[in-house]
Amino acid sequence: MSANINDLSQKQTCQKCGQQEDNLYAFHFGKKKSETSRRVGNKTIYTTNYDIGGKIEAAACNKCIQRRWVTRLVVFGIMFIAGAGAALWAAKLNTFKGPLGISQMAQLQTFVGGGGGILGLIGLYGLLLNLFAGKVTHAENLIIAIKKPEVRKLGFNTFWNTKNFKKLKRMR
């Protein structure tokens, strides 16, 4: 589809549920071609070139966008709570020294605390991203998730939503 989003007068079919929807969203896809870095004085300048595969436009209904947003908030919220809980639990454990100086409880404490901390940070990051992203970003990410297998069959695995694509001025 090459129609302008503002010029659409007919309803589109939601890619997720099949309902009729007025809103059309788009994302660009491509593949990283090269990445270089060079020193200029005290700074390192990174340059990335991409092969742009194209742009996909598709409709997403408000119900599907909202449902996916809530699901992601719940998943990342659970990750954050579980990770923070595991890290706090591990921090409060008493460690007992065994014959070699390190007990299995200390190893468990380190493993659970480190893993829980990492899980909690990933959950917090995802939670914050989803809380502060706009509806257009959520819709484009939903369309990307739906279209990803189709685009990967074409050999592309890098995706941008429209807003982020415009900010990447390093492309050819």
Residue frames as qw, qx, qy, qz and C-alpha x, y, z in Angstrom:
[[0.000, 0.887, 0.461, 0.000, 0.00, 0.00, 0.00],
 [0.451, 0.116, -0.001, 0.885, 1.32, 3.37, -0.87],
 [0.164, -0.799, -0.403, -0.415, -1.63, 5.48, 0.29],
 [0.086, 0.419, -0.393, 0.814, -1.01, 8.40, 2.59],
 [0.198, -0.286, -0.841, 0.415, -2.31, 7.74, 6.09],
 [0.149, 0.372, 0.312, -0.861, -4.29, 11.01, 6.11],
 [0.380, 0.224, -0.426, -0.789, -5.90, 10.37, 2.70],
 [0.113, -0.114, -0.984, -0.074, -7.56, 7.07, 3.59],
 [0.502, -0.117, 0.022, -0.857, -11.34, 7.22, 3.41],
 [0.827, -0.095, -0.450, -0.323, -12.16, 3.53, 3.40],
 [0.691, -0.575, 0.372, -0.232, -11.92, 1.32, 6.44],
 [0.384, 0.490, -0.782, 0.016, -9.05, -1.12, 6.72],
 [0.899, -0.271, -0.313, -0.146, -9.07, -4.61, 8.25],
 [0.436, -0.747, 0.474, -0.162, -7.21, -5.03, 11.54],
 [0.504, 0.459, -0.732, -0.023, -4.30, -7.43, 11.05],
 [0.082, -0.228, 0.861, -0.447, -4.86, -9.02, 14.46],
 [0.361, 0.231, 0.773, -0.467, -8.63, -9.57, 14.81],
 [0.185, 0.317, 0.782, 0.503, -10.13, -8.77, 11.41],
 [0.050, 0.781, 0.502, -0.368, -12.32, -5.88, 12.60],
 [0.387, 0.722, 0.251, 0.515, -12.76, -2.79, 10.43],
 [0.473, -0.643, -0.139, 0.586, -10.60, 0.14, 11.50],
 [0.321, 0.943, 0.071, 0.051, -9.84, 3.64, 10.22],
 [0.287, -0.857, 0.405, 0.140, -6.32, 3.83, 11.62],
 [0.894, 0.380, -0.128, 0.199, -3.44, 2.73, 9.43],
 [0.469, -0.793, 0.351, 0.171, 0.06, 2.39, 10.89],
 [0.761, 0.592, -0.244, 0.105, 3.38, 1.87, 9.17],
 [0.612, -0.658, 0.372, 0.235, 6.88, 0.67, 9.92],
 [0.488, 0.723, -0.475, -0.115, 10.10, 0.44, 7.95],
 [0.913, -0.275, 0.289, 0.087, 12.26, -2.66, 7.81],
 [0.490, 0.771, -0.404, 0.042, 15.80, -3.33, 6.70],
 [0.938, -0.158, -0.106, 0.290, 19.12, -4.92, 7.50],
 [0.314, -0.865, 0.275, 0.278, 22.26, -3.46, 9.01],
 [0.777, 0.599, -0.135, 0.135, 24.86, -3.28, 6.25],
 [0.649, 0.249, -0.367, 0.618, 27.91, -1.96, 8.08],
 [0.456, -0.882, -0.122, -0.001, 28.98, -0.31, 11.28],
 [0.645, 0.360, -0.228, 0.634, 32.16, 1.70, 11.61],
 [0.429, -0.871, -0.142, 0.190, 33.79, 3.81, 14.29],
 [0.599, 0.446, -0.111, 0.656, 36.54, 6.40, 14.08],
 [0.465, -0.600, -0.297, 0.579, 38.27, 8.68, 16.55],
 [0.245, 0.725, 0.136, 0.629, 38.05, 12.42, 16.06],
 [0.098, -0.629, 0.369, -0.677, 39.94, 14.15, 18.85],
 [0.217, -0.200, 0.794, -0.532, 38.49, 12.94, 22.14],
 [0.716, 0.185, 0.292, -0.606, 35.30, 11.58, 20.60],
 [0.263, -0.016, 0.920, 0.290, 34.48, 8.32, 18.87],
 [0.533, 0.312, -0.084, -0.782, 32.05, 8.70, 15.98],
 [0.444, 0.094, 0.891, 0.008, 29.94, 5.67, 15.10],
 [0.441, 0.333, -0.331, -0.765, 28.42, 5.29, 11.65],
 [0.486, 0.136, 0.858, -0.098, 25.85, 2.67, 10.74],
 [0.347, 0.243, -0.482, -0.767, 24.56, 2.02, 7.23],
 [0.566, 0.182, 0.729, -0.340, 21.38, 0.09, 6.50],
 [0.085, -0.094, -0.771, -0.624, 19.83, -1.57, 3.51],
 [0.462, 0.156, 0.359, -0.796, 16.24, -0.41, 3.67],
 [0.201, 0.164, 0.947, 0.187, 13.89, -3.20, 2.66],
 [0.155, -0.451, -0.563, -0.675, 10.77, -1.09, 2.51],
 [0.277, -0.096, 0.394, -0.871, 7.75, 0.07, 4.43],
 [0.213, -0.336, -0.905, -0.149, 4.73, -1.92, 5.53],
 [0.343, -0.154, 0.158, -0.913, 1.41, -0.28, 6.29],
 [0.365, -0.286, -0.879, -0.112, -1.35, -2.15, 8.07],
 [0.447, -0.572, -0.076, -0.683, -4.36, -1.45, 10.25],
 [0.341, -0.090, -0.825, 0.442, -4.62, -2.20, 13.95],
 [0.381, -0.695, -0.428, -0.434, -7.84, -1.70, 15.90],
 [0.187, -0.668, 0.354, -0.627, -7.91, 0.13, 19.21],
 [0.883, -0.373, 0.101, -0.267, -8.99, -3.00, 21.13],
 [0.935, 0.146, -0.147, 0.288, -5.99, -5.01, 19.92],
 [0.332, 0.609, -0.318, 0.646, -3.58, -2.15, 20.64],
 [0.466, -0.613, 0.276, -0.575, -5.01, -1.70, 24.15],
 [0.970, -0.214, 0.005, -0.118, -5.03, -5.46, 24.86],
 [0.817, 0.290, -0.240, 0.437, -1.39, -5.86, 23.81],
 [0.078, 0.658, -0.317, 0.679, -0.37, -2.79, 25.83],
 [0.683, -0.530, 0.219, -0.452, -2.06, -4.11, 29.00],
 [0.993, -0.026, -0.084, 0.080, -0.57, -7.58, 28.47],
 [0.620, 0.449, -0.304, 0.567, 2.93, -6.13, 28.13],
 [0.218, -0.660, 0.313, -0.647, 2.46, -3.98, 31.24],
 [0.874, -0.381, 0.123, -0.277, 1.35, -7.04, 33.23],
 [0.939, 0.151, -0.156, 0.265, 4.22, -9.21, 31.96],
 [0.426, 0.520, -0.326, 0.665, 6.90, -6.59, 32.61],
 [0.445, -0.633, 0.222, -0.594, 5.31, -5.72, 35.95],
 [0.959, -0.267, 0.024, -0.088, 5.45, -9.36, 37.04],
 [0.793, 0.321, -0.233, 0.463, 9.06, -9.59, 35.84],
 [0.084, 0.648, -0.308, 0.691, 9.97, -6.50, 37.86],
 [0.664, -0.543, 0.205, -0.471, 8.22, -7.69, 41.03],
 [0.994, -0.083, -0.046, 0.061, 9.60, -11.24, 40.76],
 [0.668, 0.434, -0.259, 0.546, 13.13, -10.01, 40.04],
 [0.102, -0.655, 0.320, -0.677, 13.10, -7.42, 42.82],
 [0.821, -0.438, 0.115, -0.347, 11.63, -9.96, 45.23],
 [0.960, 0.069, -0.140, 0.234, 14.27, -12.56, 44.37],
 [0.446, 0.534, -0.308, 0.649, 17.07, -10.01, 44.73],
 [0.370, -0.624, 0.280, -0.628, 15.75, -8.83, 48.11],
 [0.947, -0.278, 0.010, -0.163, 15.26, -12.40, 49.31],
 [0.856, 0.232, -0.218, 0.408, 18.82, -13.29, 48.31],
 [0.180, 0.639, -0.308, 0.681, 20.20, -10.16, 49.99],
 [0.549, -0.567, 0.269, -0.551, 18.61, -11.09, 53.32],
 [0.956, -0.056, -0.286, -0.004, 19.80, -14.72, 53.37],
 [0.467, -0.739, 0.485, 0.007, 22.37, -15.68, 55.95],
 [0.747, 0.465, -0.475, -0.018, 25.26, -17.50, 54.37],
 [0.797, -0.508, 0.327, -0.015, 26.97, -20.35, 56.17],
 [0.252, 0.699, -0.653, -0.145, 30.51, -21.26, 55.34],
 [0.995, 0.001, -0.037, -0.097, 31.15, -24.86, 54.45],
 [0.838, -0.319, 0.221, 0.383, 34.43, -26.76, 54.40],
 [0.602, 0.300, 0.269, 0.689, 35.74, -24.85, 51.38],
 [0.157, -0.275, -0.142, 0.938, 34.62, -21.45, 52.64],
 [0.391, 0.086, -0.261, -0.879, 31.71, -21.15, 50.22],
 [0.426, 0.167, 0.829, -0.321, 28.50, -22.96, 50.97],
 [0.149, 0.372, 0.794, 0.458, 25.86, -24.05, 48.56],
 [0.035, -0.825, -0.514, 0.232, 23.57, -21.48, 50.17],
 [0.162, -0.681, 0.164, 0.695, 26.02, -18.71, 49.27],
 [0.176, -0.040, 0.732, 0.657, 26.14, -19.97, 45.70],
 [0.048, 0.619, 0.770, 0.144, 22.35, -20.03, 45.61],
 [0.116, -0.816, -0.271, 0.497, 22.25, -16.54, 47.07],
 [0.168, -0.467, 0.412, 0.764, 24.60, -15.22, 44.40],
 [0.119, 0.183, 0.827, 0.518, 22.74, -16.97, 41.58],
 [0.025, -0.714, -0.699, -0.005, 19.25, -15.95, 42.70],
 [0.168, -0.776, -0.149, 0.589, 20.30, -12.42, 43.65],
 [0.160, -0.357, 0.498, 0.774, 22.13, -11.77, 40.40],
 [0.056, 0.296, 0.835, 0.460, 19.48, -13.38, 38.22],
 [0.071, -0.753, -0.626, 0.187, 16.70, -11.64, 40.12],
 [0.153, -0.672, 0.018, 0.724, 18.43, -8.29, 39.81],
 [0.092, -0.142, 0.645, 0.745, 18.86, -8.69, 36.05],
 [0.018, -0.489, -0.837, -0.243, 15.25, -9.87, 35.63],
 [0.122, -0.769, -0.456, 0.430, 14.02, -6.94, 37.71],
 [0.124, -0.529, 0.235, 0.806, 15.99, -4.43, 35.64],
 [0.036, 0.106, 0.773, 0.625, 14.69, -5.87, 32.37],
 [0.083, -0.636, -0.767, 0.001, 11.15, -5.77, 33.76],
 [0.136, -0.736, -0.231, 0.622, 11.55, -2.17, 34.94],
 [0.116, -0.302, 0.479, 0.816, 12.98, -1.11, 31.57],
 [0.034, -0.300, -0.828, -0.473, 10.10, -2.72, 29.67],
 [0.129, -0.699, -0.652, 0.262, 7.56, -1.31, 32.10],
 [0.115, -0.649, -0.030, 0.751, 8.85, 2.24, 31.71],
 [0.063, -0.113, 0.635, 0.761, 9.04, 1.97, 27.91],
 [0.091, -0.446, -0.834, -0.313, 5.46, 0.76, 27.72],
 [0.146, -0.707, -0.526, 0.450, 4.15, 3.33, 30.18],
 [0.068, -0.693, 0.048, 0.717, 5.57, 6.33, 28.35],
 [0.197, 0.009, 0.716, 0.670, 5.22, 5.24, 24.71],
 [0.425, 0.254, 0.015, -0.869, 2.41, 6.73, 22.62],
 [0.775, 0.288, 0.447, -0.342, -0.49, 4.96, 20.94],
 [0.642, 0.681, -0.286, -0.207, 1.18, 5.18, 17.53],
 [0.077, 0.570, -0.812, 0.097, 4.30, 3.47, 18.86],
 [0.540, -0.060, 0.773, -0.326, 2.21, 0.70, 20.46],
 [0.777, 0.490, 0.205, -0.338, 0.26, 0.23, 17.23],
 [0.497, 0.701, -0.498, -0.113, 3.39, 0.12, 15.08],
 [0.139, -0.439, 0.868, -0.186, 5.01, -2.36, 17.46],
 [0.705, 0.156, 0.594, -0.354, 1.89, -4.55, 17.25],
 [0.740, 0.626, -0.071, -0.236, 2.05, -4.46, 13.45],
 [0.210, 0.668, -0.714, 0.022, 5.79, -5.24, 13.57],
 [0.436, -0.232, 0.827, -0.268, 5.08, -8.25, 15.82],
 [0.780, 0.368, 0.401, -0.310, 2.42, -9.52, 13.41],
 [0.670, 0.721, -0.141, -0.108, 4.47, -8.93, 10.25],
 [0.280, -0.727, 0.621, 0.087, 7.87, -10.02, 11.61],
 [0.709, -0.043, 0.691, 0.134, 7.74, -13.63, 10.31],
 [0.636, 0.708, 0.304, 0.044, 6.73, -12.39, 6.86],
 [0.173, 0.944, -0.282, 0.000, 9.57, -9.85, 6.74],
 [0.488, -0.562, 0.661, 0.092, 12.12, -12.35, 8.08],
 [0.806, 0.270, 0.515, 0.110, 11.28, -14.70, 5.20],
 [0.498, 0.857, 0.022, 0.132, 12.50, -11.90, 2.93],
 [0.760, 0.156, -0.230, 0.587, 15.82, -11.88, 4.81],
 [0.017, 0.623, -0.171, 0.763, 15.33, -8.74, 6.91],
 [0.606, -0.411, -0.632, 0.253, 15.55, -8.76, 10.68],
 [0.236, -0.201, -0.283, 0.907, 15.86, -5.09, 11.67],
 [0.036, -0.715, -0.634, -0.293, 12.71, -3.03, 12.15],
 [0.128, -0.070, -0.242, 0.959, 11.92, 0.60, 12.91],
 [0.147, 0.749, 0.624, -0.167, 8.65, 2.27, 13.64],
 [0.369, 0.773, 0.264, 0.445, 8.01, 5.43, 11.66],
 [0.276, -0.958, 0.044, -0.064, 8.93, 7.82, 14.45],
 [0.664, -0.551, 0.389, 0.323, 12.31, 6.19, 15.17],
 [0.722, 0.338, 0.408, 0.445, 13.03, 5.71, 11.48],
 [0.230, 0.913, 0.119, 0.314, 12.93, 9.47, 10.89],
 [0.425, -0.870, 0.245, 0.043, 15.44, 10.02, 13.70],
 [0.786, -0.196, 0.433, 0.395, 17.99, 7.68, 12.11],
 [0.358, 0.888, -0.108, -0.268, 19.72, 10.18, 9.82],
 [0.298, -0.579, 0.704, 0.283, 22.67, 7.88, 9.27],
 [0.718, 0.247, 0.650, 0.025, 20.91, 5.81, 6.61],
 [0.072, -0.250, 0.577, 0.774, 21.54, 5.81, 2.90]]
